[in-house]
Amino acid sequence: MDETDLAGARDGFRAGAAGAAIGTGIALAAWALSALFGDGAFPAYLLGPLLMPASSFIAPLWRERPGHRRPATLVSLTLCLLFVVAASTFGGLLDEGPDHAQTGWSGVLYLLTVLLAATAFGTLAGPPGAEPGRDWLRFAGRDRRYHLAVYGGLTALAVLVAGGAIAFG
């Protein structure tokens, strides 16, 4: 991994961690209020707002790294999807509550997904100020082995998750 890739991974992780921390604070405060004044169940309506603070910290990464942001976004969103499918298939985390309602584990899953996506985006988006790429799938200025490693690894992960979902789901 190149030094700029490691710096990007650190930047992405920091952005995702800051957003996840604020989202966790919001969820814990609402859950505490639900425990004090309600039935104590995790307020499932909070799952959308949990992601809002994370996006506010990831937006500066998007603006300052125009070089490879399109393929980096594609890869990070695909990783998010695979992570959610794997967690819901193997962990059963999304339907543990009464009447298959979403529980607090769903919020944790979403926050971990944000952290994973932000780190992947920061790693793959390239250095700040790089010239924008001209293709949706190509990391401009990278050699063929880099493309094969990123997309081959993503494809292998997708095959593993799909195979596991079929076998265990």
Number of C-alpha atoms within 10 A of each C-alpha: 7 9 9 16 17 16 15 25 21 17 19 26 23 18 26 27 21 18 25 27 16 17 25 18 13 16 22 14 12 16 21 15 15 15 14 10 9 11 11 13 16 24 20 15 9 16 21 11 12 24 20 14 19 23 16 14 19 24 11 11 20 19 12 15 21 18 24 26 23 22 20 26 20 14 20 24 19 16 19 21 15 20 21 19 17 18 17 17 19 14 11 13 19 19 15 15 14 9 7 9 14 20 19 20 16 22 25 18 18 20 24 18 23 26 23 21 26 33 24 24 30 32 24 27 27 28 19 15 11 14 14 15 17 12 11 13 15 17 24 17 11 9 10 10 10 13 15 12 11 14 14 13 12 17 14 11 15 19 13 14 19 17 12 15 16 10 9 9 11
